[in-house]
Amino acid sequence: MQGGDERALIEIYNRYWEKMLAVAYNRLGNQEEAEECIQDVLYKLWKLRGDFSLSKVGLSNYLSRAIRNQAFNMLEQRYRERKKSDSYVPSDDVNLLSPERQLMIRELQQQIDDSINSLPPQCQLVFKLSRQEGLSNKEIAEKLNLSENTVKSHLKKANKDIQGNMQLITTLVSIYFFSKIH
């Protein structure tokens, strides 16, 4: 591809189309926008082909992340356009805390709590001191007699584990809310 061989791009398209479409559609909830998202990512990939290289992640992971980021950009653009629209008036009859949404929020909070509680004890303690009590890394290190680097490591692990546990439910909640808004 770096040499300008279009067959490489066609092979990427053929090999990864279904996965890219699934990722884009899950984020955007619209087939046409999902296809546009893929086209944008492949266009950018081709445009940057001379400087493109993968060192730490595989092509499949790179494409998934690129699709996700492009989808978020498209959602943000969609939101900005709606806000700018003269006809956009927030609906007063939309109950943002309907029983259905309250249940989803409770379930999401339970998922977050379960993720935090599944952390190793020391990591859990560091996370709670940081996020719930608002202590700085230095304050936590002093309080627990740890190095600041150890505190940072615990927070990094906690964030990674919690985000991993939350990715699916966050995606589902996002799809629900965006489908209700549009």
Buried (B, 14 or more C-beta within 10 A) or exposed (E): BEEEEEEBBEEBBEEBEEEBBEBBBBBBBBEEBBBBBBBBBBEEBBEEBEEEEEEEEEEEEBBBEBBBEBBBEBBEEBEEEEEEEEEEEEEEEEEEEEEEBEEBEEEBEEBBEEBBEEBEEEBBBBBBBBBEEEBEBEBBBEBBEBEBEBBBBBBEBBEEBBEEBBEEBBBBBBBBEBEEEE
